[in-house]
Amino acid sequence: MGALILPWWAALIGLALAIILILWKLNPVYSLMLGAIVGCLIGGGNLVQTINVLIQGSQSVIGTILRVIAAGMLAGVMMESGAADTIARAIVNKLGDRLALFSLAFATMVITGVGVFIPVAVLIVAPIALEVGERMHISKLALLVALSGGGKAGNVISPNPNTIAAAKGFGLELSQVMIADFIPAVVGLIVAVLVASLLKNKGSKVLDADLANLTQETNVKDLPSLGSSLVTPVLAIVLLLLNPIGSIFHIDVLTKLNLDAMYVLPIAAVVGALAMRKGVHLKAYAQAGISRMTDVVMILLGAGMIGALITSSSLPTEIINLIKVSHVSGVFLAPISGILMAAAAASTSTGVILATGSFSKAILGFGVSPLAAAVMVHTGATVIDHLPHGNYFHVTANAMHMEIKERSRSIVYESMVGLSMTIVATVMYGFF
């Protein structure tokens, strides 16, 4: 790329163009690519320099892409084998109707936390929630806030693409971010249950028509036992924690293992499938997992390009100077970048990818530690990642049999959950 330094305004125009195109419903990958190209060209780069910027940006996210692909194997096994369904039903049945909203939020948190995408986690728990809602006379609005809020809490402690992107965007191990996000996640779960409890009698009730097809859907599955269903997530968590445990207790054998998520997640998935006696389906699980990761991988490439545009410009330096002049703590750049980028893309993963790729240099320039930066960006991306221009909004509306108007009412309540996690993360890691 040589000594090409683009003006800050060119990077800003490129980023703004990419966001506008995403909002206009153009494919996010092409939106990000076009934004990067236009930003380079109007900033004075020639055709060769522009290509070099795009290539450098793509190369910078290869490590994250490899880990995201590895996570696909775990997600495929958990979703397609019925393991996630088994765990969700066990939690709800064990806690009972008296703790209905907590059990639903906690079940969604756990399912998302073990590596299932949050929209899929909501789809898995939604039939159970509708059954409970009809029996306990709980409104759909309250049920959705419980599911979505629990999913957000689980999403920040899971080996999902968003957590992988947050970790690798700041040069950290996946387990470090998962552990650091735990307390904000617990706070998010509590807030989700409290808010949902206040909404129990607000909004439409679950009708018989909403339950018409649920029995057939849930009974045809050959669900594995709870014990075998837990093998994959428990093994993944144990293996991911070996490195941190070795560092904390100075156990050289564990520290030297260097078990990266790229190894851990597929190994846990294969062992779990065998434990459930579903090894014959591994090929199908792998195909399902990689299919779900394809969009994420492509967006990672696009985000790498727009990130390279910004880091090749003077924008990070200008942001640092602007914040210093305004006497506002630079710590706030981390959560704000996560909030804004996720809102623009209506996606946690894409928001984290954009925020880390575009603003990591500026955030670290304020002396914020990589771990603090990752946690604040990550939690910030959960605040308003559920807007109507994203798939999550519509998937969850269909899962809960809600009209768009009623689904829109829950946006502000879901944001309370993400905001609570962001505030806790910012206080804990940004200032203490």
C-alpha positions as CSV (number, residue, x, y, z in Angstrom):
1,M,0.0,0.0,0.0
2,G,3.1,2.2,0.3
3,A,2.8,5.5,2.2
4,L,-0.8,6.3,1.2
5,I,-2.5,8.3,3.9
6,L,-6.0,9.2,3.1
7,P,-7.8,12.4,4.4
8,W,-10.2,11.8,7.3
9,W,-13.2,13.1,5.3
10,A,-12.7,10.5,2.6
11,A,-12.9,7.6,5.2
12,L,-15.9,9.2,6.7
13,I,-17.7,9.5,3.4
14,G,-16.8,5.9,2.5
15,L,-18.2,4.6,5.9
16,A,-21.3,6.7,5.6
17,L,-21.9,5.5,2.0
18,A,-21.6,1.9,3.2
19,I,-24.1,2.4,6.0
20,I,-26.5,4.2,3.7
21,L,-26.3,1.3,1.2
22,I,-26.9,-1.2,4.0
23,L,-30.0,0.7,5.1
24,W,-31.1,0.8,1.5
25,K,-31.0,-3.0,1.6
26,L,-28.1,-3.6,-0.7
27,N,-26.1,-6.7,0.2
28,P,-23.9,-5.7,3.2
29,V,-20.8,-7.1,1.6
30,Y,-21.1,-5.0,-1.6
31,S,-22.1,-2.0,0.5
32,L,-18.9,-2.2,2.5
33,M,-16.8,-2.9,-0.5
34,L,-18.2,0.0,-2.5
35,G,-17.8,2.3,0.6
36,A,-14.2,1.3,0.8
37,I,-13.5,1.8,-2.9
38,V,-15.3,5.2,-3.1
39,G,-13.5,6.4,0.0
40,C,-10.1,5.5,-1.4
41,L,-10.7,7.0,-4.8
42,I,-12.1,10.3,-3.6
43,G,-9.3,10.5,-1.0
44,G,-6.7,10.5,-3.7
45,G,-5.7,6.9,-4.0
46,N,-5.2,5.5,-7.5
47,L,-6.7,2.2,-8.7
48,V,-3.7,0.1,-7.7
49,Q,-3.5,1.7,-4.2
50,T,-7.2,1.1,-3.7
51,I,-6.9,-2.6,-4.6
52,N,-4.0,-2.8,-2.1
53,V,-6.1,-1.3,0.6
54,L,-8.9,-3.8,0.0
55,I,-6.5,-6.7,-0.1
56,Q,-4.8,-5.6,3.1
57,G,-8.2,-5.3,4.8
58,S,-9.3,-8.7,3.7
59,Q,-6.1,-10.3,4.9
60,S,-6.5,-8.6,8.4
61,V,-9.6,-10.6,9.1
62,I,-8.5,-14.1,8.0
63,G,-7.7,-15.2,11.5
64,T,-11.2,-14.3,12.6
65,I,-12.7,-16.0,9.6
66,L,-11.0,-19.3,10.4
67,R,-12.4,-19.2,13.9
68,V,-15.9,-18.3,12.7
69,I,-15.8,-21.2,10.3
70,A,-14.8,-23.5,13.2
71,A,-17.7,-22.2,15.3
72,G,-20.0,-23.3,12.5
73,M,-19.4,-26.9,13.4
74,L,-20.5,-26.4,17.0
75,A,-23.5,-24.3,16.0
76,G,-24.5,-27.0,13.5
77,V,-24.4,-29.8,16.0
78,M,-26.2,-27.8,18.7
79,M,-29.0,-26.7,16.4
80,E,-29.6,-29.7,14.1
81,S,-29.2,-32.5,16.6
82,G,-31.9,-31.2,18.9
83,A,-29.4,-30.7,21.8
84,A,-30.4,-27.0,22.1
85,D,-34.1,-28.0,22.3
86,T,-33.4,-30.5,25.0
87,I,-31.5,-28.0,27.1
88,A,-34.2,-25.3,26.8
89,R,-37.0,-27.6,27.7
90,A,-35.1,-29.0,30.7
91,I,-34.5,-25.5,32.1
92,V,-38.1,-24.4,31.7
93,N,-39.5,-27.7,33.1
94,K,-37.1,-27.7,36.0
95,L,-37.9,-24.1,37.1
96,G,-41.6,-24.4,36.6
97,D,-44.4,-21.9,36.0
98,R,-43.7,-19.9,39.1
99,L,-40.5,-18.6,37.6
100,A,-41.8,-18.7,34.0
101,L,-40.2,-15.5,32.7
102,F,-36.9,-16.2,34.4
103,S,-36.9,-19.7,33.1
104,L,-37.6,-18.5,29.5
105,A,-35.0,-15.8,29.6
106,F,-32.4,-18.1,31.2
107,A,-33.1,-20.9,28.7
108,T,-32.5,-18.5,25.8
109,M,-29.4,-17.1,27.5
110,V,-28.0,-20.6,27.9
111,I,-28.9,-21.7,24.4
112,T,-27.2,-18.6,22.9
113,G,-24.3,-18.9,25.3
114,V,-23.4,-22.4,24.1
115,G,-23.0,-21.2,20.5
116,V,-26.4,-21.0,18.9
117,F,-27.2,-17.9,17.0
118,I,-29.6,-15.6,18.9
119,P,-32.3,-15.7,16.2
120,V,-32.2,-19.5,16.2
121,A,-32.2,-19.6,20.0
122,V,-35.4,-17.5,20.1
123,L,-36.9,-19.8,17.4
124,I,-36.1,-22.8,19.6
125,V,-37.5,-21.4,22.8
126,A,-40.5,-19.5,21.2
127,P,-42.8,-22.6,21.1
128,I,-42.1,-23.3,24.7
129,A,-42.7,-19.6,25.6
130,L,-46.1,-19.5,23.8
131,E,-47.2,-22.6,25.6
132,V,-46.2,-21.1,29.0
133,G,-47.7,-17.7,28.1
134,E,-51.1,-19.2,27.2
135,R,-51.1,-21.2,30.5
136,M,-49.9,-18.3,32.7
137,H,-51.7,-15.5,30.8
138,I,-48.5,-13.7,30.0
139,S,-48.5,-11.3,27.0
140,K,-46.5,-11.9,23.9
141,L,-44.7,-8.6,24.5
142,A,-43.4,-9.8,27.9
143,L,-42.5,-13.2,26.4
144,L,-40.5,-11.6,23.6
145,V,-38.6,-9.2,25.9
146,A,-37.7,-12.2,28.1
147,L,-36.5,-14.3,25.2
148,S,-34.7,-11.4,23.4
149,G,-33.2,-10.1,26.6
150,G,-32.0,-13.5,27.6
151,G,-30.6,-14.0,24.2
152,K,-28.6,-10.7,24.3
153,A,-27.1,-11.8,27.7
154,G,-26.1,-15.1,26.3
155,N,-24.7,-13.6,23.1
156,V,-22.0,-11.7,24.9
157,I,-20.6,-14.8,26.6
158,S,-20.9,-17.2,23.7
159,P,-18.4,-18.6,21.1
160,N,-20.5,-16.9,18.5
161,P,-19.0,-14.8,15.6
162,N,-19.6,-11.5,17.4
163,T,-17.5,-12.6,20.4
164,I,-14.9,-14.0,18.2
165,A,-14.8,-10.7,16.3
166,A,-14.5,-8.7,19.5
167,A,-11.7,-10.9,20.7
168,K,-9.6,-11.0,17.6
169,G,-10.3,-7.3,16.8
170,F,-8.3,-6.5,19.8
171,G,-5.8,-9.4,19.8
172,L,-7.4,-11.4,22.6
173,E,-8.2,-15.0,23.3
174,L,-11.9,-15.8,22.9
175,S,-12.1,-17.1,26.5
176,Q,-10.9,-13.8,27.8
177,V,-13.8,-11.9,26.4
178,M,-16.3,-14.6,27.4
179,I,-15.2,-14.4,31.0
180,A,-15.0,-10.6,31.1
181,D,-18.5,-10.3,29.7
182,F,-20.0,-12.6,32.4
183,I,-21.1,-10.0,35.0
184,P,-22.6,-7.7,32.4
185,A,-24.5,-10.7,31.0
186,V,-25.9,-11.6,34.4
187,V,-27.0,-8.0,34.8
188,G,-28.6,-8.1,31.4
189,L,-30.5,-11.3,32.4
190,I,-31.8,-9.7,35.6
191,V,-33.0,-6.6,33.7
192,A,-34.7,-8.7,31.0
193,V,-36.7,-10.6,33.6
194,L,-37.6,-7.4,35.6
195,V,-38.7,-5.5,32.4
196,A,-40.6,-8.5,31.1
197,S,-42.4,-8.9,34.5
198,L,-43.6,-5.4,34.3
199,L,-45.1,-6.1,30.8
200,K,-46.9,-9.3,31.7
201,N,-50.3,-7.7,31.2
202,K,-49.4,-5.3,28.4
203,G,-50.0,-6.2,24.8
204,S,-51.9,-9.1,23.2
205,K,-52.3,-12.5,24.8
206,V,-51.3,-15.9,23.4
207,L,-54.3,-17.3,21.5
208,D,-55.2,-20.9,20.7
209,A,-54.4,-20.2,17.0
210,D,-50.8,-19.4,18.1
211,L,-50.5,-22.9,19.6
212,A,-52.1,-24.8,16.7
213,N,-49.0,-26.2,15.1
214,L,-46.7,-26.3,18.1
215,T,-47.4,-29.9,19.3
216,Q,-46.7,-31.4,15.9
217,E,-43.5,-29.4,15.5
218,T,-42.0,-30.4,18.9
219,N,-43.0,-34.0,19.0
220,V,-41.6,-35.2,15.7
221,K,-38.0,-34.4,16.7
222,D,-35.8,-37.3,18.0
223,L,-34.4,-35.3,20.9
224,P,-31.2,-36.5,22.6
225,S,-31.0,-36.9,26.4
226,L,-30.0,-33.9,28.6
227,G,-26.8,-35.5,29.6
228,S,-25.6,-36.1,26.1
229,S,-26.8,-32.7,24.9
230,L,-24.6,-31.0,27.5
231,V,-21.4,-32.8,26.3
232,T,-20.7,-30.3,23.5
233,P,-21.1,-27.0,25.4
234,V,-19.5,-28.3,28.6
235,L,-16.5,-29.7,26.8
236,A,-16.1,-26.5,24.7
237,I,-16.2,-24.3,27.8
238,V,-13.8,-26.5,29.8
239,L,-11.2,-26.6,26.9
240,L,-11.5,-22.8,26.3
241,L,-10.9,-22.1,30.0
242,L,-7.7,-24.3,30.2
243,N,-5.4,-21.4,29.0
244,P,-6.8,-18.8,31.4
245,I,-6.7,-21.3,34.3
246,G,-3.1,-22.1,33.5
247,S,-2.2,-18.4,33.5
248,I,-4.0,-17.6,36.7
249,F,-2.5,-20.6,38.7
250,H,0.8,-20.6,36.8
251,I,0.3,-24.2,35.5
252,D,2.8,-24.4,32.6
253,V,1.3,-27.5,31.1
254,L,-2.0,-25.8,30.6
255,T,-0.5,-22.5,29.4
256,K,1.6,-24.2,26.8
257,L,-1.4,-26.0,25.3
258,N,-2.5,-22.9,23.5
259,L,-5.9,-24.4,22.7
260,D,-7.4,-21.9,20.3
261,A,-11.1,-21.7,19.6
262,M,-10.3,-22.9,16.0
263,Y,-9.4,-26.3,17.5
264,V,-11.7,-26.4,20.5
265,L,-15.1,-25.7,18.9
266,P,-15.0,-28.4,16.2
267,I,-13.5,-31.0,18.6
268,A,-16.3,-30.3,21.1
269,A,-18.9,-30.6,18.4
270,V,-17.6,-34.0,17.1
271,V,-17.3,-35.4,20.6
272,G,-20.8,-34.2,21.5
273,A,-22.4,-35.6,18.3
274,L,-20.8,-39.0,19.1
275,A,-22.0,-38.8,22.7
276,M,-25.6,-38.2,21.4
277,R,-25.1,-41.2,19.1
278,K,-25.6,-39.0,16.1
279,G,-22.2,-39.3,14.6
280,V,-23.7,-40.5,11.3
281,H,-25.2,-37.1,10.9
282,L,-22.0,-35.1,11.3
283,K,-21.7,-34.4,7.6
284,A,-25.2,-32.8,7.7
285,Y,-24.4,-30.9,10.8
286,A,-21.2,-29.5,9.3
287,Q,-23.1,-28.5,6.2
288,A,-25.8,-26.7,8.2
289,G,-23.1,-25.0,10.3
290,I,-21.1,-23.7,7.4
291,S,-24.2,-22.5,5.6
292,R,-25.1,-20.4,8.6
293,M,-21.6,-19.0,8.8
294,T,-21.3,-18.1,5.1
295,D,-23.0,-14.7,5.4
296,V,-20.9,-13.8,8.5
297,V,-17.6,-14.7,6.7
298,M,-18.6,-12.6,3.7
299,I,-19.4,-9.6,5.9
300,L,-16.1,-10.0,7.7
301,L,-14.3,-9.6,4.4
302,G,-16.4,-6.5,3.7
303,A,-15.8,-5.1,7.2
304,G,-12.0,-5.7,6.8
305,M,-12.1,-3.6,3.6
306,I,-13.9,-0.6,5.2
307,G,-11.7,-1.0,8.3
308,A,-8.5,-0.8,6.2
309,L,-9.9,2.4,4.5
310,I,-10.3,4.0,7.9
311,T,-7.0,2.8,9.4
312,S,-5.3,4.1,6.2
313,S,-6.7,7.5,6.8
314,S,-6.2,10.2,9.4
315,L,-9.7,9.6,10.8
316,P,-8.5,7.7,13.9
317,T,-6.1,10.5,14.8
318,E,-8.8,13.2,14.2
319,I,-11.2,11.3,16.4
320,I,-8.7,11.2,19.2
321,N,-7.9,14.9,18.8
322,L,-11.6,15.8,18.7
323,I,-12.4,13.9,21.9
324,K,-9.4,15.4,23.7
325,V,-10.5,18.9,22.7
326,S,-14.0,18.3,23.9
327,H,-12.7,17.0,27.3
328,V,-14.9,13.9,27.0
329,S,-13.4,10.6,28.2
330,G,-12.1,8.6,25.3
331,V,-13.4,5.5,27.0
332,F,-16.9,6.3,25.7
333,L,-15.7,5.8,22.1
334,A,-15.7,2.0,22.6
335,P,-19.4,1.5,23.6
336,I,-20.6,4.3,21.3
337,S,-18.9,2.8,18.3
338,G,-20.4,-0.6,19.1
339,I,-23.9,1.0,19.5
340,L,-23.8,3.0,16.3
341,M,-22.3,0.3,14.0
342,A,-24.7,-2.4,15.3
343,A,-27.7,0.0,14.8
344,A,-26.6,0.8,11.3
345,A,-26.4,-2.9,10.4
346,A,-29.1,-4.1,12.7
347,S,-26.8,-6.9,13.6
348,T,-24.6,-7.6,16.7
349,S,-21.9,-9.5,14.7
350,T,-21.7,-6.9,11.9
351,G,-21.7,-4.1,14.4
352,V,-18.8,-5.6,16.3
353,I,-16.9,-6.3,13.1
354,L,-17.4,-2.8,11.9
355,A,-16.6,-1.1,15.2
356,T,-13.4,-3.1,15.8
357,G,-12.2,-2.8,12.2
358,S,-12.9,0.9,12.0
359,F,-12.2,2.3,15.5
360,S,-9.9,-0.1,17.4
361,K,-6.9,2.0,16.7
362,A,-8.6,5.2,17.9
363,I,-10.0,3.4,21.0
364,L,-6.6,2.0,22.0
365,G,-5.0,5.4,21.3
366,F,-6.7,6.7,24.5
367,G,-4.9,4.1,26.6
368,V,-7.9,1.8,26.9
369,S,-6.7,-1.8,27.5
370,P,-7.6,-4.3,24.7
371,L,-9.8,-6.3,27.0
372,A,-11.7,-3.3,28.2
373,A,-12.2,-2.1,24.7
374,A,-13.4,-5.5,23.5
375,V,-16.0,-5.8,26.3
376,M,-17.3,-2.3,25.8
377,V,-17.6,-2.6,22.1
378,H,-19.2,-6.0,22.4
379,T,-21.9,-5.0,24.9
380,G,-22.5,-1.8,23.1
381,A,-23.4,-3.7,20.0
382,T,-26.3,-5.3,21.8
383,V,-28.1,-2.0,22.6
384,I,-30.0,-1.4,19.3
385,D,-29.1,-4.3,17.1
386,H,-32.7,-5.4,16.7
387,L,-34.1,-2.6,14.5
388,P,-36.6,-3.4,11.7
389,H,-34.1,-3.2,8.8
390,G,-32.4,-6.4,10.1
391,N,-33.4,-10.0,9.9
392,Y,-33.6,-10.5,13.7
393,F,-36.6,-8.2,14.0
394,H,-38.6,-10.1,11.5
395,V,-37.5,-13.6,12.5
396,T,-38.5,-13.0,16.1
397,A,-41.8,-11.4,15.1
398,N,-42.7,-14.5,13.1
399,A,-41.6,-16.8,15.9
400,M,-43.9,-15.1,18.4
401,H,-46.8,-14.6,15.9
402,M,-46.7,-10.8,16.3
403,E,-47.7,-8.1,14.0
404,I,-45.0,-5.6,13.0
405,K,-46.6,-2.8,15.0
406,E,-46.6,-4.9,18.2
407,R,-43.1,-6.2,17.5
408,S,-41.9,-2.6,17.2
409,R,-43.2,-1.8,20.7
410,S,-40.6,-4.2,22.2
411,I,-37.6,-2.3,20.7
412,V,-37.2,0.1,23.5
413,Y,-37.5,-2.6,26.2
414,E,-35.0,-4.8,24.5
415,S,-32.6,-1.8,24.3
416,M,-32.9,-1.5,28.1
417,V,-31.3,-4.9,28.4
418,G,-28.4,-4.1,26.1
419,L,-27.9,-0.7,27.6
420,S,-27.7,-2.1,31.1
421,M,-24.9,-4.5,30.0
422,T,-23.1,-1.7,28.3
423,I,-23.3,0.6,31.4
424,V,-22.0,-2.2,33.7
425,A,-19.2,-3.0,31.2
426,T,-18.2,0.6,30.8
427,V,-18.1,1.2,34.6
428,M,-16.3,-2.0,35.3
429,Y,-13.7,-1.9,32.6
430,G,-13.6,1.7,31.4
431,F,-13.2,3.4,34.7
432,F,-12.1,0.8,37.2
